[in-house]
Amino acid sequence: MAEKVLAHEVDFAVVGAVFDTEKLTSEFWLKDELGLVVSSDHTFSSRRNIEIHTLKESPMIIREVGSGHRRALEEALGKRGLDLNDFNIALEVGSTESVKNAVRSGIGYSFLSKHALESGEKHGLVWANIEDFYIERGFYLLTRRNKPLTAIADECYRYLANQKSAVGDERSDDS
């Protein structure tokens, strides 16, 4: 997405990583949590708490190199002294929808954004709890530095930026 912003293919993007360079700037938008997701008929779907090490042998679906999603997973694993090479990677895909479809079809488990499950189709997917393993990241609004947005893009950007406080208020009510 950063490349699309730089190439003027899109005016701005919502991304899962900070891109502050001489040509790009990122503004924090929302906090996100990634969690273990399995198909509803997976053996882990009925377990209350799963230990991270029990996942090593089961097939895992991951996002592509360079995605903020994958970077957040790699950082969380690193904090536990693990890396992706410790796991049975069955499939690498390029989108959240591809991850959801692969998990639903029973190829393996994955880690997905809580926002992706709240706003998307949950049918056939189960969020499972992993003991002492938490993955948090941010979503950022990415624009070209020193390049004003078009009027329509600016309106959309400001709408999303204003949603930050509304979503934050909802989340604090749930706590």
Buried (B, 14 or more C-beta within 10 A) or exposed (E): BBEEBBEEEBBBBEBBBBBEEEEBBBBEBBBBBBBBBBBBEBEBBEBEEBEBEEBEEBBBBBBEEEBBBBBBBBEBBEEEEBEBEBBEEBBBBEEBEBBBBBBBEBBBBBBBBBBBBEEBEBEBBBEBEBEEBEBEBBBBBBBBEEEEBEEEBBEBBEEBEEEBEEBEEEEEEEE
